[in-house]
Amino acid sequence: MKSSVAGSFPHRSLSTRRACALITAALAWALSLGSALPSFAQSSCNDPSVSSLSLYALGTHNSISLIKPGSAAQSTQVVNGIDGNLIGIDFRPSDASATSFYGLTDTGKLYLIDASVTPYRSTLVSLSAPRFAGGYQSLVDFNPTSPPNALRVIGSNDQNFALTGAALNQTVVQTALAYVSGDANFNVDPNITAGAYDTNISPAPSTTLYMIDYDLDTLVTIAGRNAIGSSDTRTGALKTIGSIVDEQGNAINFAPTADLDIYTSTAGVNLGFAVTGQDLYCIDFSGVNANLPVGALQKVVAQKLPSYSLEIAKLARDGLIDVAVNPLPPVQVANQADLSVSASGSSSTLNGRVSASYLITVKNLGPASASSAILSSTPLACAKLSGSTAFGCTITTSQGSCTLAGLLANRISCNFGDLASGATVLVRAGGTSFSAAPGDVTSTFTALSNTLDAARGNNSADVTITFPEVVIDVPPMR
């Protein structure tokens, strides 16, 4: 006989309900730890090399500042020969130039700017027709796939243009921006003022466009992908990733003229540099999941870079409109690794316990060895309660070593060493846990290495384990 908690034993059953509720609520909370805010100790924004990058920063009156903390080379120049006001600047990855970048004006004119001379020199490249009318509240960024790279131009007025061709003289008007059905901001008018493509090395096999909605202070992306796995920007279909917060979890209020650029390191790590006013923030996109289903949200942490903000205050007192980080030069495919992750999982339930098992396969599909390859995960659907020996995860690997980290020892941390071209590693994990509230636990597995991996779209895989509703069997009163 099955009795409800409110049945034959009201006092005992109520206690059972409360105990179960406390355990499952605590477990649900603990399972979510670490997924909301990443560890700053592990963030690539803390790498000392970040403060040595050179940024070209667009200010008012067509002024561009070279910002490099601690360098005597810092300066501000007014660009000569510009018709109109520059509203955005960016390097074209396929050009492989460290001192020449492009600038678009509010008159629709695109210029090539030579920063190797003083003052900076401009050359007219093309005229967009129809004219882009987004003004300062816009993003101007090159798509790093398929050289010669096309220029994406998007405004808070929802215009969505692509300037294509080797001479960038073909203006393609594409679908205006709108949040898709099911998104947290469906039917809200977008106010996109910043954005950049990741995997910012030419030629990129695929790329994701990240944007900032300054009115909502959120990071957004394109909801769909095209045949090569890149953001299908032509659709204009937006989905919200989540609010952008600082290290303490406080929301960042982005200015209407904020902007964003992404630098891709030799290890394939994508670092975003977001400027608002005189403040510069770093976003480690390794902690951002652009593949969350529509409607699912995460916190996106932006780490303030005081050394850059100090120099911006000196060189651009009116604040900045855009930033451009010089990308790495085009790379040869022979020098790249290509880590691929696939994963599967299964579960069963007995007497309120969920038994979950996972099989994760990591392969190096690239021609180069993946140096110091690692695998990490978000929390699994198995957990060890303090003092308990009946529950918990176990893990094995066919290469290297793996441990279980986190408060509940349910987050994977593997070190494979060097993963040769064509090599495969199998990782098995699983165990039992009290089930949390009915629903799904989705775990994300991500592989990285110190070798350039431009094809980052296959570095992660998700597995969902379902927690069923548990019915407690209470024996009848005798």
C-alpha positions as CSV (number, residue, x, y, z in Angstrom):
1,M,0.0,0.0,0.0
2,K,1.3,3.5,-0.9
3,S,0.5,6.2,1.5
4,S,0.8,9.9,0.9
5,V,3.0,11.9,3.2
6,A,-0.1,13.4,4.7
7,G,-1.6,10.0,5.3
8,S,-1.6,7.6,8.2
9,F,1.3,9.1,10.1
10,P,0.8,12.9,10.0
11,H,3.6,13.8,12.4
12,R,6.1,11.3,11.2
13,S,5.2,11.8,7.5
14,L,5.5,15.5,7.8
15,S,9.0,15.1,9.2
16,T,9.8,12.7,6.3
17,R,8.6,15.3,3.8
18,R,10.6,18.1,5.4
19,A,13.7,16.0,5.6
20,C,13.4,14.9,2.0
21,A,12.7,18.5,0.9
22,L,15.7,19.8,2.8
23,I,18.0,17.1,1.3
24,T,16.7,17.6,-2.2
25,A,16.7,21.4,-2.0
26,A,20.3,21.4,-0.6
27,L,21.4,19.0,-3.3
28,A,19.8,21.0,-6.1
29,W,21.5,24.1,-4.8
30,A,24.8,22.3,-4.5
31,L,24.6,20.8,-8.0
32,S,24.2,24.3,-9.4
33,L,27.3,25.7,-7.6
34,G,30.1,26.7,-9.9
35,S,27.8,26.8,-12.9
36,A,26.5,30.4,-12.2
37,L,29.9,32.1,-11.6
38,P,33.1,30.6,-12.8
39,S,36.3,30.5,-10.7
40,F,38.3,33.6,-11.2
41,A,41.5,31.8,-10.3
42,Q,41.0,29.7,-13.4
43,S,39.9,32.5,-15.7
44,S,42.2,33.3,-18.6
45,C,41.5,37.0,-17.9
46,N,44.0,36.6,-15.0
47,D,46.8,35.6,-17.4
48,P,49.6,38.2,-17.2
49,S,49.8,38.3,-21.0
50,V,46.4,39.9,-21.1
51,S,47.7,43.2,-19.8
52,S,50.4,43.3,-22.5
53,L,47.9,43.3,-25.4
54,S,47.7,46.4,-27.6
55,L,44.2,47.9,-28.0
56,Y,43.2,50.5,-30.5
57,A,40.3,52.4,-28.9
58,L,37.9,54.7,-30.8
59,G,36.9,57.9,-29.1
60,T,34.9,60.9,-30.1
61,H,35.9,63.3,-33.0
62,N,37.6,60.5,-35.0
63,S,40.3,60.0,-32.4
64,I,41.9,56.7,-31.9
65,S,44.1,55.8,-29.0
66,L,46.7,53.0,-28.8
67,I,46.4,51.6,-25.3
68,K,49.1,49.3,-23.9
69,P,49.5,49.6,-20.1
70,G,53.1,50.6,-19.1
71,S,54.2,51.3,-22.6
72,A,55.6,54.6,-23.8
73,A,54.1,53.9,-27.2
74,Q,50.6,54.9,-26.0
75,S,49.1,57.8,-27.8
76,T,46.0,59.4,-29.3
77,Q,45.7,60.4,-32.9
78,V,43.0,62.1,-34.9
79,V,42.5,60.2,-38.2
80,N,42.9,62.5,-41.2
81,G,40.8,62.4,-44.3
82,I,37.5,61.0,-42.8
83,D,34.2,62.1,-44.1
84,G,31.7,61.8,-41.2
85,N,32.1,60.3,-37.8
86,L,33.7,57.0,-37.2
87,I,31.3,54.6,-35.5
88,G,33.3,51.4,-35.3
89,I,36.7,49.9,-36.0
90,D,38.0,46.4,-36.5
91,F,40.9,44.4,-37.8
92,R,40.3,42.1,-40.8
93,P,41.9,38.7,-39.7
94,S,42.7,37.7,-43.3
95,D,44.7,40.8,-43.9
96,A,47.4,39.7,-41.4
97,S,48.2,43.3,-40.5
98,A,49.2,44.6,-37.1
99,T,48.7,48.3,-37.8
100,S,46.0,48.5,-40.4
101,F,42.3,48.2,-39.6
102,Y,39.0,49.3,-41.0
103,G,36.7,52.1,-39.8
104,L,33.0,52.7,-40.7
105,T,31.5,56.2,-40.6
106,D,27.9,57.4,-40.0
107,T,27.9,58.5,-43.7
108,G,28.3,54.9,-44.8
109,K,31.9,55.2,-45.8
110,L,34.4,52.4,-45.0
111,Y,38.0,53.4,-44.6
112,L,41.3,51.5,-44.2
113,I,43.2,53.2,-41.4
114,D,47.0,53.0,-41.3
115,A,48.2,53.3,-37.7
116,S,51.9,52.9,-38.7
117,V,52.2,56.6,-39.5
118,T,51.6,59.8,-37.5
119,P,48.9,61.1,-37.7
120,Y,47.0,58.0,-38.7
121,R,46.1,57.9,-42.4
122,S,42.8,56.8,-44.0
123,T,42.0,55.4,-47.4
124,L,38.4,55.2,-48.7
125,V,37.5,51.5,-49.4
126,S,33.8,51.5,-50.2
127,L,30.5,53.2,-49.7
128,S,27.6,51.1,-48.2
129,A,24.3,51.4,-50.1
130,P,21.8,51.5,-48.6
131,R,23.5,53.5,-45.8
132,F,23.7,52.0,-42.3
133,A,21.9,54.3,-40.0
134,G,22.7,52.8,-36.6
135,G,25.2,55.5,-35.5
136,Y,27.4,55.0,-32.5
137,Q,25.0,52.4,-31.0
138,S,26.3,49.7,-33.3
139,L,28.7,46.8,-33.7
140,V,31.3,46.6,-36.6
141,D,33.1,43.3,-36.7
142,F,34.7,41.0,-39.2
143,N,33.6,37.4,-39.6
144,P,36.8,35.3,-39.5
145,T,35.5,32.5,-41.7
146,S,36.0,32.1,-45.4
147,P,38.6,34.7,-46.5
148,P,38.2,37.4,-47.6
149,N,36.4,38.1,-44.3
150,A,33.0,39.8,-44.5
151,L,32.2,42.8,-42.2
152,R,29.1,42.5,-40.0
153,V,27.3,45.7,-39.1
154,I,24.4,45.7,-36.6
155,G,22.7,48.6,-34.8
156,S,20.4,49.2,-31.9
157,N,17.9,50.3,-34.6
158,D,17.8,46.5,-35.5
159,Q,19.6,47.0,-38.9
160,N,21.6,43.9,-39.9
161,F,24.1,44.4,-42.8
162,A,26.9,42.4,-44.2
163,L,29.7,44.1,-46.3
164,T,31.1,41.4,-48.5
165,G,33.6,40.8,-51.3
166,A,37.3,41.3,-51.4
167,A,36.8,45.1,-51.7
168,L,33.9,45.1,-49.2
169,N,31.9,46.9,-51.8
170,Q,28.8,44.8,-51.7
171,T,26.2,45.7,-49.1
172,V,23.8,42.8,-48.2
173,V,20.8,43.9,-46.1
174,Q,19.6,41.0,-44.0
175,T,16.8,40.2,-41.6
176,A,16.3,42.8,-38.9
177,L,17.0,41.8,-35.3
178,A,14.3,40.3,-33.0
179,Y,14.3,38.0,-30.0
180,V,12.9,34.5,-30.9
181,S,9.8,33.0,-29.5
182,G,10.5,31.3,-26.1
183,D,13.3,33.7,-25.3
184,A,13.2,35.5,-22.0
185,N,13.0,38.8,-24.0
186,F,10.6,37.7,-26.7
187,N,8.7,40.8,-28.0
188,V,11.2,43.1,-26.4
189,D,12.9,45.5,-28.9
190,P,16.6,44.7,-29.0
191,N,19.1,47.4,-28.3
192,I,22.4,45.9,-29.6
193,T,25.3,48.2,-29.3
194,A,28.3,45.8,-29.2
195,G,29.4,42.5,-30.5
196,A,32.2,40.4,-31.9
197,Y,32.9,37.0,-33.4
198,D,34.9,34.4,-31.5
199,T,37.6,32.1,-33.0
200,N,39.1,35.3,-34.3
201,I,41.8,33.7,-36.4
202,S,41.6,33.4,-40.2
203,P,40.6,31.0,-41.5
204,A,38.2,30.0,-38.8
205,P,36.3,26.8,-39.5
206,S,33.3,28.2,-37.6
207,T,32.5,31.1,-35.4
208,T,29.9,32.4,-32.9
209,L,28.7,36.0,-32.8
210,Y,28.3,37.4,-29.2
211,M,26.5,40.7,-28.7
212,I,25.6,43.1,-25.8
213,D,22.1,44.5,-25.4
214,Y,22.8,47.8,-23.6
215,D,19.3,48.4,-22.4
216,L,19.0,44.9,-20.8
217,D,22.7,44.6,-19.9
218,T,22.8,41.1,-21.3
219,L,25.0,39.0,-23.5
220,V,23.1,37.6,-26.5
221,T,23.9,35.5,-29.6
222,I,22.2,34.2,-32.7
223,A,19.7,31.4,-32.1
224,G,20.6,29.3,-35.1
225,R,23.6,28.0,-36.9
226,N,24.4,27.6,-40.6
227,A,25.8,24.6,-42.5
228,I,29.4,25.1,-41.2
229,G,28.3,25.6,-37.6
230,S,28.6,29.4,-37.4
231,S,26.1,31.8,-36.1
232,D,23.5,32.2,-38.8
233,T,23.5,36.0,-38.5
234,R,21.5,36.6,-41.7
235,T,18.4,35.5,-39.8
236,G,18.6,38.2,-37.2
237,A,17.1,35.8,-34.7
238,L,18.5,36.6,-31.2
239,K,18.5,34.6,-28.0
240,T,19.6,35.8,-24.6
241,I,22.5,34.0,-22.9
242,G,22.2,35.9,-19.6
243,S,23.0,39.0,-17.5
244,I,26.5,40.4,-17.4
245,V,27.9,40.8,-13.9
246,D,31.2,41.8,-12.3
247,E,33.3,39.6,-10.0
248,Q,31.0,40.2,-7.1
249,G,27.9,39.3,-9.0
250,N,26.7,42.9,-9.4
251,A,25.0,43.8,-12.7
252,I,27.1,46.0,-15.0
253,N,25.3,48.9,-16.5
254,F,26.5,49.2,-20.2
255,A,26.4,52.6,-21.9
256,P,24.6,53.0,-25.2
257,T,28.0,53.4,-26.9
258,A,29.6,50.3,-25.3
259,D,31.4,47.9,-27.5
260,L,33.1,44.5,-27.6
261,D,36.0,42.8,-29.4
262,I,37.3,39.2,-29.0
263,Y,40.9,38.1,-29.0
264,T,41.7,34.4,-29.7
265,S,44.9,33.2,-28.1
266,T,47.3,30.6,-29.5
267,A,45.6,28.0,-27.2
268,G,42.3,28.9,-28.8
269,V,40.9,30.7,-25.7
270,N,38.5,33.5,-26.6
271,L,38.8,36.6,-24.5
272,G,36.3,39.4,-24.9
273,F,37.2,43.0,-24.2
274,A,34.1,45.0,-23.4
275,V,34.3,48.7,-23.0
276,T,31.7,51.0,-21.4
277,G,32.6,54.6,-20.8
278,Q,36.1,54.6,-19.4
279,D,36.0,51.0,-18.0
280,L,37.3,47.9,-19.8
281,Y,36.2,44.4,-18.8
282,C,37.5,41.0,-19.8
283,I,35.1,38.1,-20.5
284,D,36.5,34.6,-20.7
285,F,34.2,32.9,-23.2
286,S,35.3,29.5,-22.0
287,G,32.7,29.9,-19.3
288,V,30.0,30.9,-21.7
289,N,27.6,28.4,-23.2
290,A,26.3,29.7,-26.5
291,N,24.4,26.5,-27.1
292,L,22.0,26.7,-24.2
293,P,18.5,26.1,-25.4
294,V,16.3,29.1,-26.0
295,G,15.0,30.3,-22.6
296,A,17.8,28.9,-20.6
297,L,20.0,31.5,-19.0
298,Q,23.4,31.8,-17.2
299,K,25.3,34.5,-15.5
300,V,28.2,35.9,-17.6
301,V,31.1,37.3,-15.6
302,A,33.1,40.3,-16.8
303,Q,36.3,41.0,-15.0
304,K,37.4,44.6,-14.8
305,L,40.9,45.4,-16.0
306,P,42.1,48.3,-13.9
307,S,45.4,48.9,-15.8
308,Y,43.5,49.5,-19.0
309,S,40.8,51.6,-17.4
310,L,43.4,53.8,-15.9
311,E,45.0,54.4,-19.3
312,I,41.6,55.0,-20.9
313,A,40.9,57.7,-18.3
314,K,44.1,59.4,-19.4
315,L,43.8,59.1,-23.1
316,A,40.0,59.2,-23.7
317,R,38.4,61.4,-21.1
318,D,35.0,61.4,-23.0
319,G,34.9,57.6,-22.9
320,L,35.2,55.1,-25.8
321,I,33.0,54.1,-28.7
322,D,34.8,50.9,-29.8
323,V,37.9,48.8,-29.3
324,A,39.9,46.6,-31.6
325,V,42.5,44.0,-30.5
326,N,45.0,43.0,-33.1
327,P,44.3,39.3,-33.9
328,L,46.9,36.6,-34.3
329,P,48.1,36.3,-37.9
330,P,46.5,33.7,-40.2
331,V,47.5,30.2,-39.1
332,Q,48.4,27.1,-41.0
333,V,46.1,24.1,-40.4
334,A,49.2,21.9,-39.9
335,N,49.9,23.7,-36.7
336,Q,46.5,23.1,-35.2
337,A,44.9,20.5,-32.9
338,D,41.2,19.7,-33.1
339,L,39.9,18.3,-29.9
340,S,36.4,16.7,-30.3
341,V,34.2,15.7,-27.4
342,S,31.2,13.3,-27.5
343,A,29.3,12.0,-24.5
344,S,26.5,9.7,-23.6
345,G,24.7,9.0,-20.4
346,S,22.0,6.8,-18.8
347,S,20.2,6.6,-15.4
348,S,18.0,4.4,-13.3
349,T,16.1,5.0,-10.1
350,L,15.6,2.8,-7.0
351,N,14.2,3.8,-3.6
352,G,14.8,7.5,-4.2
353,R,18.4,7.1,-5.5
354,V,19.4,8.0,-9.0
355,S,22.2,6.0,-10.5
356,A,23.8,7.9,-13.4
357,S,26.6,6.8,-15.7
358,Y,28.5,8.7,-18.3
359,L,30.9,7.8,-21.2
360,I,33.0,10.7,-22.5
361,T,35.1,10.3,-25.6
362,V,37.9,12.8,-26.4
363,K,39.6,12.7,-29.8
364,N,42.3,14.8,-31.4
365,L,41.1,15.2,-35.0
366,G,43.8,17.7,-35.9
367,P,47.1,17.2,-37.6
368,A,49.1,18.6,-34.6
369,S,49.5,17.1,-31.1
370,A,47.3,18.6,-28.4
371,S,49.7,19.8,-25.7
372,S,48.6,19.4,-22.1
373,A,45.1,18.3,-23.0
374,I,42.5,18.6,-20.2
375,L,38.8,17.7,-19.7
376,S,36.5,19.4,-17.3
377,S,32.8,19.3,-16.6
378,T,29.9,21.0,-14.9
379,P,28.3,19.0,-12.0
380,L,27.2,15.5,-12.7
381,A,24.0,13.8,-11.6
382,C,25.8,11.9,-8.8
383,A,27.0,13.5,-5.6
384,K,28.6,12.6,-2.3
385,L,26.8,14.0,0.7
386,S,29.1,15.0,3.6
387,G,29.8,11.9,5.8
388,S,28.0,9.5,3.4
389,T,29.5,6.4,2.0
390,A,26.5,5.2,0.1
391,F,26.5,7.9,-2.5
392,G,29.0,9.5,-4.8
393,C,30.7,9.5,-8.2
394,T,33.6,7.4,-9.5
395,I,35.8,8.0,-12.5
396,T,38.3,6.1,-14.7
397,T,40.3,7.2,-17.8
398,S,42.2,5.4,-20.5
399,Q,45.0,8.0,-20.5
400,G,46.4,10.4,-17.9
401,S,44.6,11.0,-14.6
402,C,41.1,12.2,-13.5
403,T,39.8,13.4,-10.2
404,L,36.4,14.5,-9.0
405,A,36.2,18.1,-7.7
406,G,33.7,20.4,-6.2
407,L,31.7,20.5,-3.0
408,L,29.9,17.2,-3.8
409,A,32.9,15.7,-5.6
410,N,30.9,15.5,-8.9
411,R,32.8,17.7,-11.3
412,I,35.3,16.1,-13.6
413,S,38.9,17.3,-13.8
414,C,41.2,15.3,-16.1
415,N,44.8,15.8,-17.3
416,F,45.6,13.7,-20.3
417,G,49.1,15.1,-21.0
418,D,49.8,15.4,-24.7
419,L,47.2,13.9,-27.0
420,A,48.7,12.9,-30.3
421,S,47.0,13.4,-33.7
422,G,44.4,10.7,-34.1
423,A,44.5,9.7,-30.4
424,T,41.3,8.8,-28.4
425,V,40.7,8.9,-24.7
426,L,37.8,7.3,-23.0
427,V,36.5,8.6,-19.6
428,R,33.9,6.8,-17.6
429,A,32.1,8.3,-14.6
430,G,29.0,7.6,-12.6
431,G,27.5,6.7,-9.3
432,T,24.5,7.3,-7.1
433,S,22.9,10.2,-5.4
434,F,19.7,11.3,-3.8
435,S,17.5,12.7,-6.5
436,A,16.8,16.4,-6.4
437,A,13.5,18.0,-7.4
438,P,12.0,16.3,-10.5
439,G,13.7,17.6,-13.6
440,D,16.8,17.4,-15.7
441,V,20.5,17.8,-14.8
442,T,22.5,18.7,-17.8
443,S,26.3,18.2,-17.6
444,T,28.7,19.9,-20.0
445,F,32.0,18.3,-20.8
446,T,34.8,20.5,-22.3
447,A,38.3,19.6,-23.6
448,L,41.1,22.1,-24.1
449,S,44.8,22.1,-24.7
450,N,47.7,24.5,-25.1
451,T,47.8,24.0,-28.8
452,L,45.8,26.2,-31.2
453,D,42.4,24.7,-31.8
454,A,40.5,27.0,-34.2
455,A,37.6,24.5,-34.5
456,R,36.3,25.1,-31.0
457,G,32.7,24.2,-31.9
458,N,33.2,20.5,-31.2
459,N,35.2,20.9,-27.9
460,S,32.1,20.5,-25.7
461,A,29.2,18.0,-25.4
462,D,26.1,18.0,-23.2
463,V,24.4,15.0,-21.5
464,T,21.1,15.3,-19.7
465,I,20.1,13.0,-16.8
466,T,16.4,13.1,-15.8
467,F,15.4,13.1,-12.1
468,P,12.0,11.5,-11.9
469,E,9.5,12.3,-9.2
470,V,10.1,10.1,-6.3
471,V,7.2,8.4,-4.4
472,I,8.1,7.3,-0.9
473,D,6.7,3.9,0.2
474,V,5.4,4.1,3.7
475,P,4.3,0.8,5.3
476,P,0.7,0.7,6.5
477,M,0.0,1.1,10.2
478,R,-0.6,-2.2,12.0
